[in-house]
Amino acid sequence: MILADKIIRLRKKYGWSQEELAEKMNVSRQAVSKWEATQTTPDLEKILQLSALFGVTTDYLLKDEIEDEEYTDDANDTNVKRLSLSDANAFIEWRKTASVQIAIATMLCIVSIIPLLILTSASALTFFNMSENLAGGMGIISLFLFVSVAVVIFTSVRFKNKPYEFLDNEYFETEYGVVGMVKERQKAYRNTYARTNIIAIFLCIISPVPLLCSSFFDNEFISVLLLSLTILTAGVGAMLLIIAEVRWASMQKILKEGDYSQKEKKKSKVKGTVALLYWLIVVAIYLAIIYL
């Protein structure tokens, strides 16, 4: 039995139409029709997806001589996560809220150094009645307060996101209507996503301008204020990027597109480890600059 016949057999066994199978596979109905008519052959990623979807081995799908269905150990349908229409809507709405929370927490981390810079610089001014030690102490306290609030927000978002972690790490199926709904929302958000990215990138690019302008002033306090403006501008740009990307990623996860395809998910653990090491090094350098 050839692959095309096996796809037809399994699809009918589950009572799915070509359109329903196409939606679960995130392909067009025409693609499924061509598979079943032997006009085209699914690529390796789609073979793996078919194997997981039907709970059969890839050997059964690919080897014509195997007639009887060979099931995988996790073929029990109860083991496969199913994303309903209401859950998909709830996830997208939650990530819309989470995007703002993550952006604010990131902004707090970025600007946490500003009070320390301004206070220590202002303490050198004659009209600013504060010692350098007091200014530095208050700046350090404000830095820790900003970072502490940010960590609380990050932790809160992480715990609230627990019910949806399977979208990142596991294979799942979407119920009828989910893919269509998400594609409509993605289409409606596309222009906003592009516009937000453009504005954010523009802000990040121009953020060094205030710092460059500080060379025109022979005043340390003004230079610090302009440096703070540079940090603030970059922070706003980062906020906009995060809001746009988190919302866009929520829809990509459901559609299994881009970095959230089955193939890319397998690489995510390695990427996560590298990212963790990178940020640990960045934080270590950041703290070293502050305290040394």
N, C-alpha and C positions, 0 to 999 in steps of 0.2 A: 504494500500500500504506500503510495507516494505521499509527500508532505501535504499537498493540496487536499487530498481526500481525508487525511487525518484532521486537518483544520476544520473541514466541513463536518466531519463526524463529531468532533469535540464541541464545536459550536452548537450543533443541533442537540447534543446530549444535555447541554446547559440551557437549552431553550432560548438562545440568543439569535437575534437577527444579525445580518451583516453590519447594519448601522450600529447596533449595540456593541458588537465586538470591536468595531472601529473606534467607538468612543472610549472603550476600556483600554485600547492599545494606543490611543492618541494619534490615530491616523485617519485618513479619509475612508469613506465606504468604498470608493473606487479601488483603493489599495487592497482592501480585504477581498474585493471581487476579483482582482487580478491574481492574488495569491491562490484563490480557490479555482481559478481558471487556468492555472499554471503559466500565466503570462509573465509574471515576475515572481521572484523568490524573496522572502523576508530576509533582511540582513541579520547578522549574528545577535545584535542587541534585541531585535524583535523576536528572534527564536528563543532567547533567554526569557523574554517577557511572556511569550506564549507558554513556555514551560511552567513558569511560576503561576500564570493565570489559570491554566487548566490542571495544574498539579501533576504533570507528567514529566518524565525525564526527557532530556534533549536527545538522547539516543533513540528514544521511541519516535520523536518527531523527524529526525534526520536519516535514520536507517530504514530503507524501504522494506528490508526483509523482516523487520519486527512488526507483526500484525496486531498482537495483543497489547493493550495499553499498559505501560510501565509507570507506576505512580511513584512520586518522590515521597520521602519520609514525612514531609510537611504538607501532604496533599489534602489533608482534612480541611474542608472549607472554613471551619471555625477558626483556623489559625491565620487566615488571611484577613487583614484589616480592611474594612469597607468604609468609605467616606460618603456619608449621605449628603443630600443637598443642604439640609439645615446645618450640618456640621461644617460643610465647606463655607457657607455664608458666615457662620460664627467665627471660623478661623480667620477669614479675610478681614472681618470687622475688628477682631482682636488684634491682628497684626497692624491694622491701621492705627489703633490706639497705642500699641507697643512701639511703633515707629517713632512717635512723638516722645514717648518716655525714654527710649534709648538715645534719641537725638539730644534731649535735654541733659541726660546723664553724661553723655560724651562732651557736650558743651561745658558742663561744670568741671570736668577733668581738664579740658583745654584752658579755660580761663582761671583755673584755681591759682595759678602763679601770679596773676595780675595784681591782686591786693598786696602781695609781698613785694613785688617790684615797685609799685607806686609808694607804699609806705616807707620802705627803706630809702628810696630816693628823696621823698619829701622830708624825711627827718634831717636831711642836710640843709634844708632851707631855714633861714633865720626866723621867719614868721610862723613856721610850723613848730609849735611847742611840744615836741616829742623826741625822746632820746632814740638813738639808733637801735639800742637793745630792745626797747619797748616796741618800736616800729617793726623790727624783725620778728619779735615774739608774736605780735598780733597778726603779722603776715603769715607766719607758719601756722598759727591756729586757724586762720581763715582758710588756708590751703587744705588742712586736714578736714575741716568742716565741709568744704566743697566736695572733696573726694569721698568722704564718708556718705554724704547724701547720694552721690553718684553710685556708689557701691550698693547702697540700699535699693536704689531704683533698679540697677542691673539684676540684683538677686531676686527682687520681686517679679520682674519680667520673666526671669528664668523659671521660677516656680509656676507661674501662671501659664507658661508655655509647655509644661510637662505633658498635658494630655495630647498635644499635637507633635511630640517628638518623633513619632513613628513616620511622619511625612518626610523627615530628613534621613532616617536610618533604615526603614523597612520597606518591603514591597507592600503595596496596598492597591485596592480596587476602588474605582469611583462608581457610585450608583448612577442610574440613568438620569440624564439632565444636568449632571454636575459639570462636565466638561463644557457643554454649551453655555451654561451660565457664567462660568469663569472666563471663557473666551470673550463673552459680551462685556464683562466688567474690565477685562484687560484692554479691549478695544477702546472702551470709553475713557480709560485712564491713560492711554498711550501718549496723547498730546501733552497732558499735564506732566507725565513722567519725563518726557523729552525736554519740556520747558524748564522744569525744576532742575534737571541735570545741567542744562546750559547755564542757568543763573548761578548754580553752585560752583561749577567749574570756573566761571568768570570771576566770582568772588575769591576763589582760591588763588587764581593767577594774579589778581591785582592786590592781594593781601600784603605783599612786601613793599608796596608803594609808600605807605606812611613811614615805614622804617627807613627807606631810602631818602625820604624827605628830611629825616632827622639830621642828615649831614649838613643841611642848610642852617641849622641852629647850633650855636655854641652854648648850649644849656642842657645839662644832664637830665633835669626833670622833664623838660619838653621831649627829649629823646626817649625817655621811659614811657611817657604818655603815648607817643607815636608807636613805640614797640607794642604797647598794650592794645592800641588800635589795630595793629597788624594781627596780633593773636586773636582779637575779637572778630575781625573780618574772616580770618581763616576758620574760626569756630562756627560762624554762621554758615559758611560754605559747607563745612562738614555736616552740620545739622540738616541742611537741605538735601545733601547727598544721601544721608542715612534714611531720612523719611521717605524719599523716593525709592531707594533701593529695597528697603524692607517691605514696602507695600507691593512693589513689583515682584519681589522674590516669593511672596506669599502665593501669588497666582501661578508663578512658574513651578512651585513645589507641587501644587495640585495637578497641573498639566504635565508634570515631569519633563520640563523643558530646560535647556541650558545646563547650568551646573547641577540641576536636580534630576537629570535623566538617570536611568538605572546604571548606565556606564560610569557616569561621573560620581554617583553616590559611593561607588567602591573606592574611589580615590579620596573621598572626603576625610577619612580618618587620618591619612598621611598629611593632607593639607592642614587639618586641624592641629596636628602635632607641630608642624613647622610654624604655623601662625602663633601657637602658644609660646614656643621658644623665642620667636621674633619679638613678641610683646613683652616677654619677661626681660629680654636684653634692653629694649627701649626704656622700660620702667626703671631698670637698674641704672642706666645712663642718666635718665631724668633726675633720679634721686641723688646721684653722685654730683651732678651739676649744682643742685640746690644746697647740699650740705657740705661740699668740699670747697 
